[in-house]
């Protein structure tokens, strides 16, 4: 794990050595200060030369000015190092998340993922800055201060060092407990975020059912759990800090009494005694630094372990080694003895064999849970079949790169997702480099022009989170405009009009009819009107094709389709 952690320093070694070098030099200057005080008391004061004393004071101030500059470099550039590493980790995490499959997201909570990419990585950035630097400086200061104390008075240095093993053991003991406590805290934060996201994302449902009190109780449970876990961590921190403080003060009192005895005996000068007392503070200051690291290190390591767990998740839908960019597709889709299951206990499709000729429209009907949406999701490789294969123009999907395959497939589903930007940005998502003329044509073809003309800001109108400021029909038109802009040879319509009223459905159907011309279309239908332009109709039930043919389009079927039968 440490090897993986330090690998993130490689692109920033110049910054690391600048920060590290300044921190080391600053630490050495801190060690020199007690010696300067010793010389000041033992040599300068007895001379009675005020001019020399002032010059020495000026020299000491100059050293402090230099040390101030070094500290500024360590604080700013050191944190820049941590932020750079944090930013790179966040970039990799987001890139990895965007490539994981639908199957993985089916089992993941978005709130926990958000916590991993935000708070976890902030803590890692702090450890990236303070961890190696503080550890090395602590060891250097320990050794340097002890050598100087031994040089001033060896017996007193040995007395001081006797307490050291106990202090180190306390730091290690409480550090382990803090790591476990912060791992629990991060788990609580994930649950906390999930509850918050679900309650606020579904606020309309919450208020429609007057369940605000129920949601408050669920939130209070997670909130109190987070509070209890965090208080446990701070109890451990309080115990560690209190014991460390008491240990240091005990040593200082012991050194003061023993040092005074050695001064009275004549084996230690007054200046040496003052310098030694200052060195005791320097000697134990690394323990304070380590105690601070003990506070941040467990949080960073807990976050890094979660980060490694995320990054080690292998995407089950990836480009095969032999995959090549797909040529311009005509659109003949063949399902050859395809079976699929989300897991062993939930088989969904059984031995499906189906050909969708290029340029033709095939409609799928059947009850909810029959496998229609799953069958459609296999075409862009959102899932891979567990048996059989899917080909387009005779080419297995696995032989095409995912990007080149999905660029030639357009999807319009019942639940349209819009981003919280403008109408223009949402339409242009179908073709990121689209010109204004191309966007305007897509708006016209999707019958969005009346809406755009009625808005004061036109295409620059902000649609709200998930397009909440638009009606269902308007959101569908935006989704259709995206696909017009993309202009793919294959079109997937997943119950695109089932949630609309009759009048809006007619308008959307007209737009879809224009969109479908000259394309291979696979459409899921719950209404008879959707089937009228289909070249073939297939009925699915229980993951199997139970009937096929245009004879399924019959007046008596209308009511059953509308009821979801």
Long-range contacts (C-beta under 8 A, 24 or more apart in sequence): 1-301, 1-304, 1-305, 1-308, 4-308, 5-128, 5-304, 6-132, 8-85, 8-88, 8-89, 8-128, 9-81, 9-85, 9-128, 11-84, 11-88, 12-81, 12-84, 12-85, 15-77, 15-80, 15-81, 15-84, 16-81, 18-73, 18-77, 19-73, 19-74, 19-77, 19-78, 19-81, 19-129, 19-133, 20-132, 20-133, 20-136, 22-70, 22-71, 22-73, 22-74, 22-77, 23-70, 23-74, 23-78, 23-133, 23-136, 23-137, 24-136, 24-137, 24-140, 25-70, 26-67, 26-70, 26-71, 26-74, 27-137, 27-140, 27-141, 27-144, 28-140, 28-144, 29-63, 29-66, 29-67, 29-70, 30-67, 30-141, 30-282, 31-141, 31-144, 31-145, 31-148, 31-282, 32-63, 33-60, 33-63, 33-278, 34-148, 34-275, 34-276, 34-278, 34-279, 34-282, 35-148, 35-275, 36-60, 36-63, 37-271, 37-274, 37-275, 37-278, 38-152, 38-269, 38-271, 38-272, 38-274, 38-275, 39-271, 40-271, 41-269, 41-270, 41-271, 41-274, 41-275, 42-269, 42-270, 42-271, 42-272, 43-271, 74-133, 78-129, 78-130, 78-133, 79-129, 81-128, 81-129, 82-125, 82-126, 82-127, 82-128, 82-129, 82-130, 83-125, 85-124, 85-125, 85-128, 86-121, 86-122, 86-124, 86-125, 86-128, 89-121, 89-124, 89-307, 90-117, 90-121, 92-311, 93-117, 93-121, 93-307, 93-310, 93-311, 96-310, 96-311, 96-313, 96-315, 97-310, 99-315, 99-318, 100-313, 100-315, 101-315, 101-316, 101-317, 101-382, 101-383, 102-377, 102-382, 102-383, 103-316, 103-317, 103-342, 103-383, 104-313, 104-315, 104-316, 106-342, 109-190, 109-194, 110-194, 110-197, 111-190, 111-191, 111-192, 111-193, 111-194, 111-195, 111-196, 111-197, 111-198, 112-190, 112-191, 112-193, 112-194, 113-310, 114-193, 114-197, 115-186, 115-189, 115-190, 115-193, 116-190, 116-303, 116-306, 116-307, 116-310, 119-186, 119-189, 119-303, 120-186, 120-302, 120-303, 120-304, 120-306, 120-307, 121-303, 121-307, 123-296, 123-299, 123-300, 123-302, 123-303, 124-300, 124-303, 124-304, 124-307, 126-296, 126-299, 126-300, 127-296, 127-297, 127-299, 127-300, 127-301, 127-304, 128-300, 130-292, 130-293, 130-296, 131-293, 131-297, 131-300, 134-289, 134-290, 134-292, 134-293, 135-290, 135-293, 137-286, 137-289, 138-286, 138-287, 138-289, 138-290, 139-286, 141-282, 141-283, 141-285, 141-286, 142-283, 142-286, 145-279, 145-282, 145-283, 146-283, 148-279, 149-276, 149-279, 149-280, 149-283, 152-268, 152-272, 152-275, 152-276, 152-279, 153-259, 153-262, 153-267, 153-268, 153-272, 153-276, 155-262, 156-255, 156-258, 156-259, 156-262, 156-268, 156-276, 159-254, 159-255, 159-258, 160-251, 160-254, 160-255, 160-280, 160-283, 163-247, 163-250, 163-251, 166-247, 167-244, 167-247, 167-284, 167-287, 168-287, 170-240, 170-243, 170-244, 170-247, 171-240, 171-244, 171-287, 171-290, 171-291, 171-294, 174-236, 174-237, 174-239, 174-240, 174-294, 175-294, 175-297, 175-298, 177-236, 178-233, 178-236, 178-237, 178-240, 178-294, 178-295, 178-297, 178-298, 179-297, 179-298, 179-301, 179-302, 180-298, 181-229, 181-232, 181-233, 181-236, 181-298, 182-233, 182-298, 182-299, 182-302, 183-298, 183-302, 183-305, 184-229, 184-232, 184-233, 185-226, 185-229, 185-230, 185-233, 185-299, 185-302, 186-302, 186-303, 186-306, 188-222, 188-225, 188-226, 188-229, 188-230, 189-226, 191-222, 191-225, 191-226, 192-222, 192-223, 192-226, 195-219, 195-222, 237-295, 240-291, 240-294, 241-291, 244-287, 244-288, 244-291, 248-284, 248-287, 251-280, 251-284, 252-277, 252-280, 252-281, 255-280, 316-384, 317-381, 317-382, 317-383, 317-384, 317-402, 318-402, 319-401, 319-402, 320-398, 320-399, 322-399, 323-398, 323-399, 323-400, 323-401, 323-402, 324-399, 324-400, 324-401, 325-400, 325-401, 325-403, 325-404, 326-392, 326-395, 326-400, 326-401, 326-404, 326-405, 326-408, 327-393, 328-408, 328-489, 329-392, 329-393, 329-408, 329-489, 329-490, 330-358, 330-359, 330-393, 330-489, 330-520, 331-356, 331-358, 331-359, 331-392, 331-393, 331-489, 331-490, 331-519, 331-520, 332-356, 332-357, 332-358, 332-392, 332-393, 332-394, 332-520, 333-379, 333-390, 333-391, 333-392, 333-490, 333-520, 333-522, 334-390, 334-391, 334-392, 334-394, 335-375, 335-378, 335-388, 335-390, 336-388, 336-389, 336-390, 336-391, 337-387, 337-388, 338-375, 338-378, 338-385, 338-387, 338-388, 338-389, 338-390, 339-385, 339-386, 339-387, 339-388, 340-371, 340-374, 340-375, 340-378, 340-383, 340-385, 340-386, 340-543, 341-386, 347-543, 348-374, 348-543, 349-374, 349-375, 349-385, 349-543, 349-544, 350-542, 350-543, 350-544, 351-387, 351-388, 351-544, 352-388, 352-543, 352-544, 352-545, 353-545, 354-538, 354-545, 356-520, 356-522, 357-520, 357-535, 358-393, 358-489, 358-520, 359-518, 359-519, 359-520, 360-520, 360-521, 360-535, 360-536, 361-516, 361-520, 361-521, 361-522, 361-523, 361-533, 361-534, 361-535, 361-536, 362-521, 362-522, 362-523, 362-534, 362-535, 362-536, 362-537, 362-538, 363-523, 363-524, 363-525, 363-530, 363-531, 363-534, 363-536, 363-537, 363-538, 364-522, 364-523, 364-524, 364-525, 364-537, 364-538, 364-540, 365-524, 365-525, 365-526, 365-531, 365-537, 365-538, 365-539, 365-540, 365-552, 365-561, 366-539, 366-540, 366-541, 366-546, 367-541, 367-564, 367-565, 368-564, 370-540, 370-541, 370-542, 370-543, 371-540, 371-542, 371-543, 372-494, 372-524, 372-540, 373-494, 373-495, 373-524, 375-540, 376-492, 376-494, 376-522, 376-524, 379-409, 379-490, 379-492, 379-522, 380-405, 380-406, 380-409, 380-411, 380-492, 381-405, 381-406, 392-490, 407-486, 407-488, 408-488, 408-489, 408-490, 409-488, 409-490, 409-491, 409-492, 410-482, 410-483, 410-486, 410-488, 410-490, 410-491, 410-492, 410-515, 410-519, 411-483, 411-492, 411-494, 412-476, 412-479, 412-480, 412-483, 412-491, 412-492, 412-493, 412-494, 412-496, 412-512, 412-515, 413-479, 413-494, 413-495, 413-496, 414-494, 414-495, 414-496, 414-498, 414-499, 416-467, 416-475, 416-476, 416-478, 416-479, 417-466, 417-467, 418-463, 418-466, 418-467, 418-470, 418-475, 418-478, 420-462, 420-463, 420-464, 420-465, 420-466, 421-462, 421-463, 422-457, 422-459, 422-460, 422-461, 422-462, 422-463, 423-448, 423-452, 423-455, 423-458, 423-459, 423-460, 423-461, 423-463, 423-478, 424-459, 424-460, 426-463, 426-467, 426-478, 426-482, 427-459, 427-478, 427-481, 427-482, 427-485, 428-485, 429-482, 430-481, 430-482, 430-483, 430-484, 430-485, 430-486, 431-485, 431-486, 431-487, 434-485, 438-485, 439-485, 441-484, 442-481, 442-482, 442-484, 442-485, 443-481, 445-480, 445-481, 445-484, 445-511, 445-514, 445-515, 446-477, 446-478, 446-480, 446-481, 446-484, 446-511, 446-515, 447-477, 447-507, 447-510, 447-511, 448-474, 448-477, 448-478, 448-481, 451-477, 471-504, 472-499, 472-500, 472-504, 473-500, 473-501, 473-504, 473-507, 473-508, 476-500, 476-504, 476-508, 477-508, 477-511, 480-508, 480-511, 480-512, 480-515, 483-515, 484-515, 488-519, 489-519, 489-520, 490-519, 490-520, 490-521, 490-522, 491-515, 491-516, 491-519, 491-520, 491-521, 491-522, 492-521, 492-522, 492-523, 493-521, 493-522, 493-523, 493-524, 494-524, 495-524, 495-525, 495-526, 496-523, 497-527, 497-530, 498-526, 498-527, 505-529, 525-561, 526-561, 526-562, 526-564, 527-558, 527-561, 527-562, 528-553, 528-555, 528-557, 528-558, 528-561, 528-562, 531-561
